[in-house]
Amino acid sequence: MPIHLVRTKATAEQVTEMLDALGGYIKLAVDIERRMVAGGGALHADCEAVLLENGSSQEWIWGADWVPLTRKVYFEALINLRPGKRNMSLTIEDPEIRRRVEQIARDLLEAE
């Protein structure tokens, strides 16, 4: 179950490998500052760890799910629970952060 670090448009092979973990969707950790994602693990925290190991700062990482079939992004992840950032739930509450997470996920994972 490989986790891919995606900095440029993901290949179809990468997306397929990321889907292997859960089937119909991909768990992501999105670095909104560096515009990259890590995806494909069983947990958002596994993806977050890959970003942290590659120089990302925790304050910029948010969790999401990408469903290629419906082209939808969902914004719920345990790593989003951040009282210090005024995010008191698993869902990303700030509309600007949600917009950025969605845009990055689409730019890097959506098929042309």
N, C-alpha and C positions, 0 to 999 in steps of 0.2 A: 504494500500500500504506500506508494511513494507520494511525498508531498513535493509539489513543484513550486519553485520560486519563480514568479513570472514578472519580468520587467518590460517585456515587449509582447506583442500579440501572441497569445498561446497558439500552439499548433493543434490540429485536430487530434493528434496522437496524445499530446499532453492532456487535453480535455478528457479524452477517453480514459486515460490512466487515473486522472483525478476522480472521475465518476466511479471507478472500480471500488472505492472505499464504501460508498453508500448507495450506489445505484442511480437514482434519479436526480440527485442534487450533489453539489460540491460545497463543503464547508470551507470558508475563507477567513483569513485574517488579512485586512487591507491596511497598508500604510498610506494614509492620506497625504502625508508630507512628501514622501519619496515616490508616490504613484506606482506602487507595486503590490502584488498579492502573493500570498502563499496559500495553496489549496490542495485538497485531496486527502487530508487526514480524517480520522474518526472523530476528532475533537477540534474545536476552534483553538484551544490552547496549544495543541500540537503545531498548528499552522503559525500561531503567534510566536512560538519558540523558534521556528525557522527564520522568521523575520528578525527576531532579536539577535540570533546568532549571526545574521548578515548585516548588522549595524543599524537596524531600525531602533527608534526610541519608543518605549511603551506608550507614551502619551499620545502618539499619532496612530496607534494600531486599534482598529475596530473590527468586530466580528460580523460576518454576514453569511448568507447562503445564496448560491447561484443555481437556478434551475434552467438548464439549457433548453429543454423542450418547450417551456412556456416563456422563456426569456424574462423571468422574474427574479428580482433580488429581494431577499427577506433580511431583516435587520435585527434578528434575535440571536444573542449568544451570551453565554455566561461571562465572557471576557468584557462585555459591554457594561457590566454592573460596576459603576465608578462613582461612588458618592462624592469623592473629591472633585470630580468634573461635573457634578450636578446631574449625573445620569443615574437615576435611582432604580432603574429596571433593566431587564435583559435586552430590551429594545433600545436602539439608538433614538434618543428623544429629540436631539437638536436637528432641525430640518436641513441646515447647511451641511452638517456632517453626513447625514443620510444622502444628500444630493451628491456629495463628493465620493462617498463609498460606492454608490450606484454607478456613477460615471466611470470611475476607475475599473470596476468590475466589468462593465459593458465594454469599455475600450480594450481591455486585455483578454476577455474570455468570449465575447460574442462572435459567432461566425459571421463572416462577411456576406 
